[in-house]
Amino acid sequence: MNVRTGIVAGALTALIAGNAWANEAGAEGRWRTISDTDGKPRSIVRIDEKAGTYEAVVEKIFFKAGEDTDPVCDKCTDARKGQKIIGLKIMNGLKRDGFAYEGGEILDPDNGKVYRAKMKLSPDGKTLEVRGFIGVSLFGRSQTWYRE
């Protein structure tokens, strides 16, 4: 192999390796969220990619006895105030970098607060660590979501 062929082969290998995640499972799809308080399934959330950014919408809620079965985001302070939780966009603006997704926001419908967000997909694509935080990632909380 001559020098020119070696350089081209090396560049192609780096390009393919650098974009290998593009062919692997991403965060798109349905995810089961778990309650922080009792460890039971709380909802099903769908993540979609649109124009290079990722967003999430609540598709289903698992209700406890006595809970409102058609809740609205009454604690939201933005345009989502009063909107039904089912169908509500709770996350948007995240951009993918390998298994990491950063730069977006997530809404906690339980308290109406909007946090900065990041996610990390497991290498096998079965779990997603979702973190909401204020300011720096150190000040926040994480949840593990499970692929449906």
C-alpha positions, 0 to 999 in steps of 0.5 A: 500500500502506498502513502496516498492509499494509506491516508485515504484508508485511514481517513475512511476508517476514522470517518466510519468509526466516528459515525458508527453510532449513526447506524446503532439504535438511538433513543427514538421509540417508546420508554417506560418511566418509573416513579421516584417514590414507589419504583412502579411504572409511571408512564410511557414516553415516546422520543422522536427525532425531528430535524436533528433534535430529540423531543419526548411526548407522554403517550400513556400514564399508569394510574394509581387508585383514586388518581385523576385519569385525565390530568392536566398540567395545572402547575405548568407556568408556560404555554403548556398550562392546562394542557392534558398530560397525555400528549404533552411534550415534556422534552425538547431540543436535545442533540445527539453525540454518540450515546449522549444527548444534550442541550435540551429541556425537560418538564416535570409535569408534577411540579410544572418546572422546566429543567435543562436536560441530558440523556445517555443511552446504554450501549445495548439500547435498552435503558436511557439515563435521563437527567434534569438539572438546574445550572450545572448537571451536579444539581439535578436528578436522574431517572432510568427509563426502560425501552418498551 
